[in-house]
Amino acid sequence: MIHMIKAVLFDLDGVLIDSEHLSQKIYEDFIQETGYPIPLERFYLLIGSHKMWDPFSKVIEGIDIGKSAKEFEEEIVNYRKRRIDDYDISTLAFKDAKETLEAIKRFGIKIAVASSSSIDYVRRMLVGNKIDMYFDVTTTCDDFERPKPEPDIYLYCQKTLHVDPDECLIVEDSPLGIEAAKRAKIKVVAKRDHTFGFDQSRADFFIDDLSELLEHLR
């Protein structure tokens, strides 16, 4: 049992928003339309990553697609943006996300979202799913020189909310995010991955649904 939690810090994609499966479907369609000989599993490298780590170069490493990594990144980023712009994003929040956030606020606990995605994307997802009003802090790795797995974004949230590290709980799914939490010396719960083969072994404990958090916060 975790005691005296005063702040919960959430990752966004794969934790509050079921966007990772949508992204992988978009990447699959991209491969089919372009004919690039890229294994779909290579796109798993993008999950939880940040552009600073140049993940797109890793996606095409050792594969000749006839263009540079920078050109490939621009092409696929624009493709993904067009597809998401046409998607009904209001359907992407996990079924228990809103009720869990409401309950956490009723407990008097502060809430932050700390994402590796862009701030425009994060705000659009939060507003589009009508959960933006629950967050005391909204920030992304674009605001920091060192993105996840470095702890900077989580240390910022902890200090901005005026709580101690042992009064926080981080909710993550990707190995990079879990590692960022460990480096911040903040307990981390992993929302179990059943699709991408993430190594979540460094997490302190695990949940399948967000509502399971509540029993640890009462």
N, C-alpha and C positions, 0 to 999 in steps of 0.2 A: 504494500500500500504506500502511495506517495502522499505526504502530508504538507500542509501549508503552501500549496501552489497558489501564487498570486498572479501569474501570467502564463498564457499558452501561446506559443509562437508556431504558426502554421506555415509550411510550404504550401504552394498553390496547386500546381499540376500533379495529378495523381493522388492528391490528398483531399483537397476540397472540391476540385474540378476534375471530372473524368475526361481529361483532354488528351492523355497520352495514347489511348486507344484510337481516338480520332486522328491524331497526328500520324500514327503508324499506318492507318488506312490511307491517309493522304500521301504518304511516302510510297506506299505500295502502288497507288494509282499513278504517281509520278514515274516510277520505274517502268510501268507498263506503257505509259504514253511516250516516254523518251527512248525506251529501249536500252538504257544504260545497264551494263552487266554488273549491277551492284546487289549483293545479297541483302534481303530485307533486314536481316539481323544487324547489319552494319549501322542502321539508323537507330538502334537502341543506344548507341554511343552518344546520341544527342540528348537523351533523357537526363534531366537534372544538370546538364552542362551549361556553360556560358560561352559566349562568342570569344571571350578573351583567351580561352584555352584552344581556340581554332579546331573545334570538333569536326568541322566539315572536311578538313584535310585527312582526318583519321577515317572518315566514312569511305573515301575513295582511295585510300592508301594502297598502292600496288595494283590499282585498276586503271586502265587507260580508257578515259571517256572522251578524249579529244579536246579537253579544255582544262584550264587551271582550276585549282581549288577555289580561288576567289570568284571566278566566273560561275563555277558550280554552286557555290554558296548563294550568290545573287539570284541565280535562276530558281533554286529550290525555295529560298526564302520568299520570293515574290509569288511563286506557285502556291505555297502554303498559305500566305496571307490572302490571296484571292479566294481560296477554298474556304477559309475560316470566315471571311467577310460574307460569304454566301450561306453560311451555316446558321441554324437557329441555336445560338449559344445558350439561350435560356434553359436548354434541356441538359446542360453539361454538369451542373452541380450534383454531387452524390446525393442520393435520396434523403440521407439523414444529416446533411451538412447544415441546413438552416436551423433545424430544431436543436442540433447540438450546440451551435453558436449561441442561440437564444438561451439555452440552459446555462451555458458558461457565463454569460452576462448576468443572468439572474443570481448566480453564485457570487457576483461581485468580483469576478476575475477579469483582468485585462487581456486583450487579444491583439496579436499582431500577425500580419502576413509578410513573409520574407521569401521572395521568389527570385529565381534566376532569369525569368522572362523580363521583357521590357515593361516599363511602367504603364504605357498605353494599353498593352495587352492585358496586364493585371487589372487595371481599372475597368476595362471593358468587360472582363469576365466577372468581376465582382458586381458591377452595376447590372450587367445583363442577367445575372442570376439572383439579383435582389438580396445580396448578402453584404454589400459594401458598408452598411451602417453599423456593423458589429465590430469593426476594427478600430482600435485606438492608434495603431501605427500601420502604415502600408509602405513597404519599401522593396527595392529590388537590388540585385547585385550590380546593376549599372551605376549605383551610387557609391561604389567602393572600388578601390584600386585592386583588391584581391577578392575574387568571387569564391563561392563554395568550391572546394572543400575547406577553404580558409574560414575561420570563425567570425570574421569581421561583421557580417550582416546580423548575425545573432547576438553578438556582443552589443552592437548598436541598439537593437530592439530591447535587450535587457536593461541597458543603461537609460534609454529614453523612457521606459516605463517605470523607472525608479524602483526596481526590484533586484534582489540578489540572485546570482546564478542558481542557488539551490531552491529558490522560490519559483523557478521557471520550469516549464515542460515544453519540449519541441516535438512537433509531429511531422515526420518525414516519410519518404518512401525510397528515394534513390540512395545509392551508396555515397555519392558526393555530399548529399545533404546530411546524411547520418554522420559522416566523418566531420563535417563542419560543426555539428552539435557536440560531438565528443571533444573536439579541439576547444570549443567554448566552455567545456566542463559543465554542460547542462544536460540533464537527463533527456533522453530521446526515446519516443515511442515510434515504432515503424508500422505504418499501414501496410499490411502484408501484400506483397507482389505475387500474383499467381500467373503472370504472363511472360515477363521479360527476363526472368532468371537472375534478378538482383541478389547480390550478396548483402543481406541485411543483418548479418550476424553480430555486428557491433552495437545494435540497438539494445536498450535496457529492457524493453518489453514490447509486446506486439498486440495489434488489434486487427480485426477484419473489417469492422465498421466504426465510423466516427463516434457513434453513440456509446460505444464501449469505454470511451474516455471518461464519461461522467462518473462511473463508479470509483474512479481514482481521484476525483476532485471534490467529492461531497464533504 
